[in-house]
Amino acid sequence: MRTLYLERLRVQASVGILEHELRSRQQLLVSIAAELPDAPSLPAADDVAHVLDYRLLRSIALEEVGLGHVNMLETLAGRIAQRVLGLQGVRRVRVRVDKPNIFPDCDGVGIEVAQDLASR
């Protein structure tokens, strides 16, 4: 089994329901874990053609953020999860989206969604 990670990708997104969130973009941190249970721990060759390229996870997250305003972090995380789950070999995905520094007394708020092929 192999799990591919993208940790805390910093993006500027149009997300939220509050007046100031509707007027300007804000920083989000996007993390993705894609589980490939049938992938061997050692690829058949030391070549990117034999693995899921982590650049694809980054690209999916950036594309979804770039599609336009979403009201809820849950919507964005769910859309990213569905796309990653459609990649060859991925059987389970976890996506976490954080809004850092929203409240002065915590590091941030966020959502994590998990989806597997059986729940699709």
A tleap script that builds the chain and sets N, CA, C and O, in Angstrom:
source leaprc.protein.ff14SB
mol = sequence {
  NMET ARG THR LEU TYR LEU GLU ARG LEU ARG
  VAL GLN ALA SER VAL GLY ILE LEU GLU HIE
  GLU LEU ARG SER ARG GLN GLN LEU LEU VAL
  SER ILE ALA ALA GLU LEU PRO ASP ALA PRO
  SER LEU PRO ALA ALA ASP ASP VAL ALA HIE
  VAL LEU ASP TYR ARG LEU LEU ARG SER ILE
  ALA LEU GLU GLU VAL GLY LEU GLY HIE VAL
  ASN MET LEU GLU THR LEU ALA GLY ARG ILE
  ALA GLN ARG VAL LEU GLY LEU GLN GLY VAL
  ARG ARG VAL ARG VAL ARG VAL ASP LYS PRO
  ASN ILE PHE PRO ASP CYS ASP GLY VAL GLY
  ILE GLU VAL ALA GLN ASP LEU ALA SER CARG
}
set mol.1.N position { 0.850 -1.194 0.000 }
set mol.1.CA position { 0.000 0.000 0.000 }
set mol.1.C position { 0.883 1.241 0.000 }
set mol.1.O position { 1.974 1.258 0.571 }
set mol.2.N position { 0.386 2.254 -0.645 }
set mol.2.CA position { 1.103 3.527 -0.716 }
set mol.2.C position { 0.110 4.643 -0.436 }
set mol.2.O position { -1.034 4.587 -0.887 }
set mol.3.N position { 0.540 5.659 0.307 }
set mol.3.CA position { -0.272 6.855 0.543 }
set mol.3.C position { 0.522 8.067 0.085 }
set mol.3.O position { 1.665 8.276 0.493 }
set mol.4.N position { -0.103 8.851 -0.764 }
set mol.4.CA position { 0.528 10.043 -1.313 }
set mol.4.C position { -0.031 11.266 -0.585 }
set mol.4.O position { -1.242 11.379 -0.398 }
set mol.5.N position { 0.853 12.183 -0.175 }
set mol.5.CA position { 0.451 13.360 0.589 }
set mol.5.C position { 0.788 14.660 -0.120 }
set mol.5.O position { 1.811 14.785 -0.794 }
set mol.6.N position { -0.091 15.605 0.053 }
set mol.6.CA position { 0.176 17.009 -0.275 }
set mol.6.C position { -0.181 17.754 1.008 }
set mol.6.O position { -1.328 17.699 1.450 }
set mol.7.N position { 0.766 18.438 1.603 }
set mol.7.CA position { 0.558 19.054 2.908 }
set mol.7.C position { 0.545 20.571 2.852 }
set mol.7.O position { 1.517 21.197 2.431 }
set mol.8.N position { -0.562 21.153 3.278 }
set mol.8.CA position { -0.695 22.583 3.540 }
set mol.8.C position { -0.307 23.452 2.345 }
set mol.8.O position { 0.468 24.399 2.476 }
set mol.9.N position { -0.854 23.116 1.186 }
set mol.9.CA position { -0.686 23.947 -0.007 }
set mol.9.C position { -1.341 25.300 0.262 }
set mol.9.O position { -2.527 25.361 0.588 }
set mol.10.N position { -0.581 26.379 0.128 }
set mol.10.CA position { -1.095 27.722 0.388 }
set mol.10.C position { -1.731 28.271 -0.877 }
set mol.10.O position { -1.084 28.369 -1.920 }
set mol.11.N position { -3.010 28.628 -0.775 }
set mol.11.CA position { -3.742 29.190 -1.910 }
set mol.11.C position { -4.521 30.414 -1.452 }
set mol.11.O position { -4.835 30.560 -0.271 }
set mol.12.N position { -4.827 31.287 -2.400 }
set mol.12.CA position { -5.707 32.417 -2.155 }
set mol.12.C position { -7.046 32.064 -2.794 }
set mol.12.O position { -7.114 31.804 -3.995 }
set mol.13.N position { -8.109 32.055 -1.994 }
set mol.13.CA position { -9.396 31.575 -2.490 }
set mol.13.C position { -10.520 32.533 -2.147 }
set mol.13.O position { -10.455 33.283 -1.173 }
set mol.14.N position { -11.543 32.485 -2.968 }
set mol.14.CA position { -12.776 33.215 -2.692 }
set mol.14.C position { -13.729 32.225 -2.043 }
set mol.14.O position { -14.353 31.404 -2.716 }
set mol.15.N position { -13.827 32.317 -0.722 }
set mol.15.CA position { -14.626 31.354 0.029 }
set mol.15.C position { -15.208 32.029 1.263 }
set mol.15.O position { -14.534 32.819 1.924 }
set mol.16.N position { -16.450 31.717 1.565 }
set mol.16.CA position { -17.059 32.221 2.786 }
set mol.16.C position { -18.417 32.847 2.544 }
set mol.16.O position { -18.839 33.053 1.406 }
set mol.17.N position { -19.092 33.146 3.648 }
set mol.17.CA position { -20.440 33.703 3.592 }
set mol.17.C position { -20.531 35.101 4.195 }
set mol.17.O position { -21.552 35.774 4.055 }
set mol.18.N position { -19.480 35.533 4.858 }
set mol.18.CA position { -19.498 36.857 5.477 }
set mol.18.C position { -19.198 37.934 4.437 }
set mol.18.O position { -18.560 37.658 3.421 }
set mol.19.N position { -19.648 39.132 4.683 }
set mol.19.CA position { -19.511 40.234 3.720 }
set mol.19.C position { -18.063 40.435 3.275 }
set mol.19.O position { -17.794 40.553 2.079 }
set mol.20.N position { -17.131 40.473 4.226 }
set mol.20.CA position { -15.730 40.692 3.841 }
set mol.20.C position { -15.171 39.503 3.059 }
set mol.20.O position { -14.257 39.678 2.254 }
set mol.21.N position { -15.700 38.300 3.279 }
set mol.21.CA position { -15.244 37.114 2.536 }
set mol.21.C position { -15.760 37.130 1.095 }
set mol.21.O position { -15.136 36.562 0.199 }
set mol.22.N position { -16.891 37.777 0.884 }
set mol.22.CA position { -17.453 37.874 -0.458 }
set mol.22.C position { -16.711 38.904 -1.312 }
set mol.22.O position { -16.767 38.855 -2.541 }
set mol.23.N position { -16.014 39.841 -0.652 }
set mol.23.CA position { -15.323 40.919 -1.367 }
set mol.23.C position { -13.857 40.621 -1.676 }
set mol.23.O position { -13.296 41.187 -2.614 }
set mol.24.N position { -13.234 39.739 -0.899 }
set mol.24.CA position { -11.804 39.528 -1.118 }
set mol.24.C position { -11.421 38.057 -0.894 }
set mol.24.O position { -12.111 37.295 -0.217 }
set mol.25.N position { -10.305 37.713 -1.489 }
set mol.25.CA position { -9.791 36.357 -1.355 }
set mol.25.C position { -9.069 36.224 -0.020 }
set mol.25.O position { -8.633 37.216 0.564 }
set mol.26.N position { -8.951 35.003 0.449 }
set mol.26.CA position { -8.246 34.753 1.698 }
set mol.26.C position { -7.400 33.494 1.583 }
set mol.26.O position { -7.645 32.626 0.745 }
set mol.27.N position { -6.411 33.424 2.440 }
set mol.27.CA position { -5.520 32.270 2.400 }
set mol.27.C position { -6.210 31.034 2.951 }
set mol.27.O position { -6.900 31.090 3.969 }
set mol.28.N position { -6.013 29.921 2.262 }
set mol.28.CA position { -6.423 28.600 2.736 }
set mol.28.C position { -5.210 27.688 2.679 }
set mol.28.O position { -4.274 27.922 1.914 }
set mol.29.N position { -5.239 26.655 3.491 }
set mol.29.CA position { -4.219 25.616 3.451 }
set mol.29.C position { -4.922 24.313 3.085 }
set mol.29.O position { -5.844 23.884 3.778 }
set mol.30.N position { -4.487 23.690 2.001 }
set mol.30.CA position { -5.130 22.476 1.510 }
set mol.30.C position { -4.172 21.301 1.678 }
set mol.30.O position { -3.021 21.354 1.245 }
set mol.31.N position { -4.667 20.238 2.316 }
set mol.31.CA position { -3.894 19.011 2.478 }
set mol.31.C position { -4.690 17.846 1.908 }
set mol.31.O position { -5.910 17.775 2.062 }
set mol.32.N position { -3.987 16.942 1.252 }
set mol.32.CA position { -4.627 15.789 0.623 }
set mol.32.C position { -3.818 14.543 0.961 }
set mol.32.O position { -2.588 14.563 0.914 }
set mol.33.N position { -4.511 13.461 1.300 }
set mol.33.CA position { -3.898 12.144 1.454 }
set mol.33.C position { -4.668 11.182 0.554 }
set mol.33.O position { -5.863 10.958 0.744 }
set mol.34.N position { -3.976 10.625 -0.417 }
set mol.34.CA position { -4.589 9.697 -1.365 }
set mol.34.C position { -4.023 8.304 -1.113 }
set mol.34.O position { -2.818 8.084 -1.233 }
set mol.35.N position { -4.899 7.370 -0.762 }
set mol.35.CA position { -4.464 6.008 -0.459 }
set mol.35.C position { -4.596 5.124 -1.689 }
set mol.35.O position { -5.638 5.083 -2.343 }
set mol.36.N position { -3.521 4.424 -1.981 }
set mol.36.CA position { -3.462 3.499 -3.110 }
set mol.36.C position { -3.145 2.106 -2.556 }
set mol.36.O position { -1.977 1.717 -2.539 }
set mol.37.N position { -4.140 1.351 -2.104 }
set mol.37.CA position { -3.881 0.094 -1.409 }
set mol.37.C position { -3.235 -0.988 -2.273 }
set mol.37.O position { -2.568 -1.877 -1.744 }
set mol.38.N position { -3.420 -0.928 -3.574 }
set mol.38.CA position { -2.844 -1.958 -4.440 }
set mol.38.C position { -1.459 -1.604 -4.959 }
set mol.38.O position { -0.828 -2.404 -5.649 }
set mol.39.N position { -0.989 -0.418 -4.634 }
set mol.39.CA position { 0.339 -0.001 -5.089 }
set mol.39.C position { 1.406 -0.636 -4.198 }
set mol.39.O position { 1.296 -0.615 -2.972 }
set mol.40.N position { 2.422 -1.192 -4.815 }
set mol.40.CA position { 3.498 -1.784 -4.011 }
set mol.40.C position { 4.307 -0.695 -3.309 }
set mol.40.O position { 4.351 0.449 -3.761 }
set mol.41.N position { 4.934 -1.060 -2.215 }
set mol.41.CA position { 5.742 -0.072 -1.498 }
set mol.41.C position { 6.967 0.337 -2.314 }
set mol.41.O position { 7.493 1.436 -2.135 }
set mol.42.N position { 7.420 -0.532 -3.202 }
set mol.42.CA position { 8.528 -0.215 -4.091 }
set mol.42.C position { 8.012 -0.214 -5.524 }
set mol.42.O position { 7.541 -1.245 -6.004 }
set mol.43.N position { 8.091 0.924 -6.219 }
set mol.43.CA position { 7.607 0.966 -7.606 }
set mol.43.C position { 8.372 -0.019 -8.495 }
set mol.43.O position { 9.498 -0.407 -8.184 }
set mol.44.N position { 7.751 -0.411 -9.593 }
set mol.44.CA position { 8.372 -1.351 -10.526 }
set mol.44.C position { 9.667 -0.799 -11.110 }
set mol.44.O position { 10.571 -1.559 -11.458 }
set mol.45.N position { 9.754 0.518 -11.217 }
set mol.45.CA position { 10.968 1.174 -11.703 }
set mol.45.C position { 11.067 2.543 -11.039 }
set mol.45.O position { 10.068 3.103 -10.587 }
set mol.46.N position { 12.263 3.058 -10.990 }
set mol.46.CA position { 12.507 4.374 -10.388 }
set mol.46.C position { 12.178 5.451 -11.409 }
set mol.46.O position { 13.050 6.180 -11.884 }
set mol.47.N position { 10.885 5.528 -11.732 }
set mol.47.CA position { 10.414 6.401 -12.801 }
set mol.47.C position { 9.019 6.895 -12.426 }
set mol.47.O position { 8.197 6.114 -11.946 }
set mol.48.N position { 8.747 8.169 -12.636 }
set mol.48.CA position { 7.462 8.756 -12.271 }
set mol.48.C position { 6.295 8.080 -12.986 }
set mol.48.O position { 5.159 8.166 -12.519 }
set mol.49.N position { 6.546 7.423 -14.087 }
set mol.49.CA position { 5.486 6.724 -14.819 }
set mol.49.C position { 4.911 5.548 -14.020 }
set mol.49.O position { 3.849 5.028 -14.363 }
set mol.50.N position { 5.605 5.130 -12.963 }
set mol.50.CA position { 5.178 3.979 -12.166 }
set mol.50.C position { 4.533 4.372 -10.840 }
set mol.50.O position { 4.306 3.524 -9.977 }
set mol.51.N position { 4.242 5.655 -10.684 }
set mol.51.CA position { 3.623 6.132 -9.437 }
set mol.51.C position { 2.577 7.186 -9.773 }
set mol.51.O position { 2.531 7.693 -10.894 }
set mol.52.N position { 1.744 7.508 -8.802 }
set mol.52.CA position { 0.840 8.647 -8.930 }
set mol.52.C position { 1.669 9.891 -8.618 }
set mol.52.O position { 2.229 10.010 -7.528 }
set mol.53.N position { 1.746 10.795 -9.553 }
set mol.53.CA position { 2.573 11.991 -9.434 }
set mol.53.C position { 1.902 12.996 -8.494 }
set mol.53.O position { 0.770 13.412 -8.743 }
set mol.54.N position { 2.576 13.380 -7.438 }
set mol.54.CA position { 1.993 14.313 -6.474 }
set mol.54.C position { 1.688 15.670 -7.087 }
set mol.54.O position { 0.887 16.426 -6.537 }
set mol.55.N position { 2.306 15.991 -8.209 }
set mol.55.CA position { 1.981 17.241 -8.902 }
set mol.55.C position { 0.521 17.254 -9.353 }
set mol.55.O position { -0.087 18.317 -9.479 }
set mol.56.N position { -0.036 16.070 -9.595 }
set mol.56.CA position { -1.432 15.981 -9.994 }
set mol.56.C position { -2.354 16.378 -8.840 }
set mol.56.O position { -3.365 17.043 -9.066 }
set mol.57.N position { -2.024 15.986 -7.612 }
set mol.57.CA position { -2.819 16.408 -6.448 }
set mol.57.C position { -2.804 17.929 -6.324 }
set mol.57.O position { -3.838 18.554 -6.091 }
set mol.58.N position { -1.628 18.510 -6.481 }
set mol.58.CA position { -1.502 19.966 -6.405 }
set mol.58.C position { -2.326 20.640 -7.491 }
set mol.58.O position { -3.023 21.620 -7.231 }
set mol.59.N position { -2.247 20.122 -8.690 }
set mol.59.CA position { -2.977 20.687 -9.812 }
set mol.59.C position { -4.491 20.643 -9.583 }
set mol.59.O position { -5.190 21.614 -9.873 }
set mol.60.N position { -4.991 19.538 -9.074 }
set mol.60.CA position { -6.427 19.414 -8.797 }
set mol.60.C position { -6.857 20.453 -7.774 }
set mol.60.O position { -7.870 21.127 -7.960 }
set mol.61.N position { -6.092 20.587 -6.691 }
set mol.61.CA position { -6.445 21.571 -5.656 }
set mol.61.C position { -6.449 22.984 -6.234 }
set mol.61.O position { -7.377 23.752 -5.983 }
set mol.62.N position { -5.432 23.328 -6.997 }
set mol.62.CA position { -5.355 24.669 -7.581 }
set mol.62.C position { -6.496 24.920 -8.567 }
set mol.62.O position { -7.067 26.011 -8.591 }
set mol.63.N position { -6.823 23.934 -9.365 }
set mol.63.CA position { -7.926 24.092 -10.312 }
set mol.63.C position { -9.249 24.323 -9.598 }
set mol.63.O position { -10.012 25.207 -9.987 }
set mol.64.N position { -9.531 23.550 -8.567 }
set mol.64.CA position { -10.794 23.691 -7.843 }
set mol.64.C position { -10.895 25.045 -7.152 }
set mol.64.O position { -11.958 25.665 -7.155 }
set mol.65.N position { -9.805 25.502 -6.566 }
set mol.65.CA position { -9.800 26.824 -5.937 }
set mol.65.C position { -10.040 27.904 -6.982 }
set mol.65.O position { -10.713 28.898 -6.712 }
set mol.66.N position { -9.492 27.709 -8.172 }
set mol.66.CA position { -9.590 28.704 -9.226 }
set mol.66.C position { -10.926 28.758 -9.946 }
set mol.66.O position { -11.139 29.652 -10.765 }
set mol.67.N position { -11.830 27.833 -9.668 }
set mol.67.CA position { -13.115 27.803 -10.366 }
set mol.67.C position { -14.060 28.918 -9.954 }
set mol.67.O position { -15.040 29.184 -10.651 }
set mol.68.N position { -13.789 29.567 -8.849 }
set mol.68.CA position { -14.640 30.672 -8.421 }
set mol.68.C position { -15.090 30.516 -6.984 }
set mol.68.O position { -14.685 29.591 -6.281 }
set mol.69.N position { -15.932 31.435 -6.567 }
set mol.69.CA position { -16.368 31.504 -5.169 }
set mol.69.C position { -17.161 30.275 -4.745 }
set mol.69.O position { -18.010 29.774 -5.481 }
set mol.70.N position { -16.862 29.804 -3.537 }
set mol.70.CA position { -17.688 28.796 -2.864 }
set mol.70.C position { -18.014 29.337 -1.482 }
set mol.70.O position { -17.195 30.010 -0.855 }
set mol.71.N position { -19.198 29.041 -1.023 }
set mol.71.CA position { -19.607 29.517 0.300 }
set mol.71.C position { -18.943 28.739 1.428 }
set mol.71.O position { -18.547 29.321 2.438 }
set mol.72.N position { -18.823 27.443 1.261 }
set mol.72.CA position { -18.425 26.580 2.367 }
set mol.72.C position { -17.121 25.836 2.075 }
set mol.72.O position { -16.885 25.393 0.951 }
set mol.73.N position { -16.284 25.708 3.100 }
set mol.73.CA position { -15.073 24.886 2.978 }
set mol.73.C position { -15.444 23.441 2.652 }
set mol.73.O position { -14.719 22.751 1.935 }
set mol.74.N position { -16.581 22.994 3.187 }
set mol.74.CA position { -17.034 21.623 2.940 }
set mol.74.C position { -17.222 21.365 1.445 }
set mol.74.O position { -16.900 20.285 0.951 }
set mol.75.N position { -17.740 22.356 0.734 }
set mol.75.CA position { -17.951 22.225 -0.708 }
set mol.75.C position { -16.616 22.080 -1.427 }
set mol.75.O position { -16.453 21.189 -2.260 }
set mol.76.N position { -15.680 22.936 -1.115 }
set mol.76.CA position { -14.371 22.880 -1.758 }
set mol.76.C position { -13.669 21.567 -1.457 }
set mol.76.O position { -13.155 20.920 -2.369 }
set mol.77.N position { -13.639 21.167 -0.202 }
set mol.77.CA position { -12.974 19.915 0.178 }
set mol.77.C position { -13.634 18.719 -0.500 }
set mol.77.O position { -12.943 17.813 -0.968 }
set mol.78.N position { -14.957 18.708 -0.556 }
set mol.78.CA position { -15.673 17.603 -1.191 }
set mol.78.C position { -15.402 17.510 -2.679 }
set mol.78.O position { -15.266 16.411 -3.218 }
set mol.79.N position { -15.322 18.641 -3.343 }
set mol.79.CA position { -15.026 18.648 -4.783 }
set mol.79.C position { -13.619 18.120 -5.060 }
set mol.79.O position { -13.410 17.343 -5.992 }
set mol.80.N position { -12.668 18.548 -4.247 }
set mol.80.CA position { -11.292 18.055 -4.404 }
set mol.80.C position { -11.263 16.549 -4.154 }
set mol.80.O position { -10.638 15.807 -4.912 }
set mol.81.N position { -11.926 16.097 -3.107 }
set mol.81.CA position { -11.941 14.669 -2.767 }
set mol.81.C position { -12.511 13.835 -3.906 }
set mol.81.O position { -11.951 12.794 -4.248 }
set mol.82.N position { -13.603 14.273 -4.492 }
set mol.82.CA position { -14.213 13.524 -5.593 }
set mol.82.C position { -13.269 13.403 -6.786 }
set mol.82.O position { -13.180 12.344 -7.408 }
set mol.83.N position { -12.576 14.474 -7.100 }
set mol.83.CA position { -11.653 14.423 -8.237 }
set mol.83.C position { -10.467 13.509 -7.971 }
set mol.83.O position { -10.059 12.743 -8.845 }
set mol.84.N position { -9.911 13.588 -6.760 }
set mol.84.CA position { -8.763 12.738 -6.428 }
set mol.84.C position { -9.188 11.270 -6.416 }
set mol.84.O position { -8.438 10.402 -6.863 }
set mol.85.N position { -10.369 10.996 -5.915 }
set mol.85.CA position { -10.857 9.619 -5.875 }
set mol.85.C position { -11.046 9.046 -7.279 }
set mol.85.O position { -11.076 7.827 -7.444 }
set mol.86.N position { -11.169 9.885 -8.267 }
set mol.86.CA position { -11.291 9.434 -9.644 }
set mol.86.C position { -9.965 9.070 -10.300 }
set mol.86.O position { -9.953 8.560 -11.420 }
set mol.87.N position { -8.861 9.321 -9.627 }
set mol.87.CA position { -7.549 8.994 -10.194 }
set mol.87.C position { -7.290 7.491 -10.120 }
set mol.87.O position { -7.741 6.816 -9.194 }
set mol.88.N position { -6.568 6.987 -11.095 }
set mol.88.CA position { -6.277 5.560 -11.155 }
set mol.88.C position { -5.545 5.084 -9.903 }
set mol.88.O position { -4.534 5.661 -9.504 }
set mol.89.N position { -6.068 4.029 -9.296 }
set mol.89.CA position { -5.439 3.408 -8.143 }
set mol.89.C position { -5.854 3.979 -6.802 }
set mol.89.O position { -5.635 3.334 -5.777 }
set mol.90.N position { -6.450 5.172 -6.768 }
set mol.90.CA position { -6.845 5.788 -5.497 }
set mol.90.C position { -8.140 5.138 -5.027 }
set mol.90.O position { -9.136 5.129 -5.749 }
set mol.91.N position { -8.120 4.597 -3.814 }
set mol.91.CA position { -9.299 3.942 -3.260 }
set mol.91.C position { -9.905 4.705 -2.083 }
set mol.91.O position { -11.065 4.499 -1.725 }
set mol.92.N position { -9.107 5.585 -1.490 }
set mol.92.CA position { -9.580 6.393 -0.360 }
set mol.92.C position { -8.825 7.708 -0.384 }
set mol.92.O position { -7.646 7.756 -0.733 }
set mol.93.N position { -9.529 8.788 -0.005 }
set mol.93.CA position { -8.900 10.106 0.019 }
set mol.93.C position { -9.373 10.867 1.250 }
set mol.93.O position { -10.523 10.748 1.673 }
set mol.94.N position { -8.464 11.647 1.810 }
set mol.94.CA position { -8.793 12.597 2.873 }
set mol.94.C position { -8.333 13.963 2.399 }
set mol.94.O position { -7.209 14.126 1.923 }
set mol.95.N position { -9.218 14.941 2.535 }
set mol.95.CA position { -8.882 16.320 2.154 }
set mol.95.C position { -9.182 17.208 3.353 }
set mol.95.O position { -10.263 17.142 3.938 }
set mol.96.N position { -8.227 18.023 3.702 }
set mol.96.CA position { -8.397 18.985 4.790 }
set mol.96.C position { -8.173 20.378 4.219 }
set mol.96.O position { -7.203 20.626 3.504 }
set mol.97.N position { -9.097 21.284 4.551 }
set mol.97.CA position { -8.960 22.679 4.140 }
set mol.97.C position { -9.048 23.530 5.401 }
set mol.97.O position { -10.030 23.470 6.141 }
set mol.98.N position { -8.008 24.322 5.630 }
set mol.98.CA position { -7.931 25.184 6.811 }
set mol.98.C position { -7.964 26.643 6.412 }
set mol.98.O position { -7.388 27.040 5.399 }
set mol.99.N position { -8.658 27.454 7.238 }
set mol.99.CA position { -8.585 28.911 7.169 }
set mol.99.C position { -7.735 29.336 8.363 }
set mol.99.O position { -8.213 29.307 9.497 }
set mol.100.N position { -6.491 29.728 8.129 }
set mol.100.CA position { -5.645 30.110 9.269 }
set mol.100.C position { -5.990 31.501 9.796 }
set mol.100.O position { -6.465 32.366 9.061 }
set mol.101.N position { -5.744 31.685 11.060 }
set mol.101.CA position { -5.831 33.011 11.691 }
set mol.101.C position { -7.191 33.685 11.557 }
set mol.101.O position { -7.255 34.906 11.418 }
set mol.102.N position { -8.260 32.932 11.596 }
set mol.102.CA position { -9.601 33.499 11.506 }
set mol.102.C position { -10.006 34.157 12.825 }
set mol.102.O position { -10.596 35.237 12.840 }
set mol.103.N position { -9.680 33.493 13.922 }
set mol.103.CA position { -9.978 34.025 15.246 }
set mol.103.C position { -8.664 34.319 15.964 }
set mol.103.O position { -7.691 33.588 15.782 }
set mol.104.N position { -8.618 35.373 16.774 }
set mol.104.CA position { -7.366 35.734 17.431 }
set mol.104.C position { -6.912 34.726 18.485 }
set mol.104.O position { -5.747 34.727 18.883 }
set mol.105.N position { -7.824 33.869 18.939 }
set mol.105.CA position { -7.460 32.936 20.006 }
set mol.105.C position { -7.248 31.495 19.524 }
set mol.105.O position { -7.208 30.575 20.340 }
set mol.106.N position { -7.111 31.289 18.193 }
set mol.106.CA position { -6.792 29.953 17.683 }
set mol.106.C position { -6.011 30.078 16.380 }
set mol.106.O position { -6.019 31.129 15.739 }
set mol.107.N position { -5.342 29.004 15.999 }
set mol.107.CA position { -4.531 29.011 14.787 }
set mol.107.C position { -5.367 28.998 13.516 }
set mol.107.O position { -4.885 29.387 12.452 }
set mol.108.N position { -6.600 28.559 13.616 }
set mol.108.CA position { -7.449 28.528 12.432 }
set mol.108.C position { -8.637 27.612 12.619 }
set mol.108.O position { -8.831 27.015 13.678 }
set mol.109.N position { -9.425 27.518 11.567 }
set mol.109.CA position { -10.578 26.614 11.538 }
set mol.109.C position { -10.467 25.812 10.247 }
set mol.109.O position { -9.747 26.204 9.329 }
set mol.110.N position { -11.167 24.708 10.179 }
set mol.110.CA position { -11.080 23.924 8.967 }
set mol.110.C position { -12.063 22.778 8.930 }
set mol.110.O position { -12.872 22.579 9.837 }
set mol.111.N position { -11.963 22.040 7.857 }
set mol.111.CA position { -12.819 20.879 7.628 }
set mol.111.C position { -11.951 19.774 7.041 }
set mol.111.O position { -11.023 20.033 6.275 }
set mol.112.N position { -12.265 18.556 7.410 }
set mol.112.CA position { -11.624 17.399 6.785 }
set mol.112.C position { -12.712 16.464 6.322 }
set mol.112.O position { -13.622 16.139 7.085 }
set mol.113.N position { -12.630 16.026 5.080 }
set mol.113.CA position { -13.569 15.054 4.547 }
set mol.113.C position { -12.782 13.817 4.134 }
set mol.113.O position { -11.628 13.912 3.717 }
set mol.114.N position { -13.411 12.668 4.254 }
set mol.114.CA position { -12.819 11.412 3.826 }
set mol.114.C position { -13.841 10.697 2.963 }
set mol.114.O position { -15.036 10.689 3.257 }
set mol.115.N position { -13.349 10.102 1.900 }
set mol.115.CA position { -14.252 9.388 0.994 }
set mol.115.C position { -13.508 8.186 0.432 }
set mol.115.O position { -12.307 8.259 0.171 }
set mol.116.N position { -14.216 7.092 0.249 }
set mol.116.CA position { -13.625 5.945 -0.418 }
set mol.116.C position { -14.534 5.481 -1.542 }
set mol.116.O position { -15.681 5.915 -1.644 }
set mol.117.N position { -14.025 4.612 -2.368 }
set mol.117.CA position { -14.790 4.183 -3.537 }
set mol.117.C position { -16.111 3.543 -3.147 }
set mol.117.O position { -17.098 3.683 -3.868 }
set mol.118.N position { -16.149 2.846 -2.024 }
set mol.118.CA position { -17.386 2.183 -1.598 }
set mol.118.C position { -18.493 3.184 -1.255 }
set mol.118.O position { -19.675 2.860 -1.373 }
set mol.119.N position { -18.122 4.389 -0.836 }
set mol.119.CA position { -19.134 5.378 -0.440 }
set mol.119.C position { -19.526 6.307 -1.580 }
set mol.119.O position { -20.363 7.192 -1.400 }
set mol.120.N position { -18.945 6.119 -2.717 }
set mol.120.CA position { -19.235 6.969 -3.883 }
set mol.120.C position { -20.605 6.733 -4.434 }
set mol.120.O position { -20.995 7.371 -5.412 }
savepdb mol mol.pdb
quit
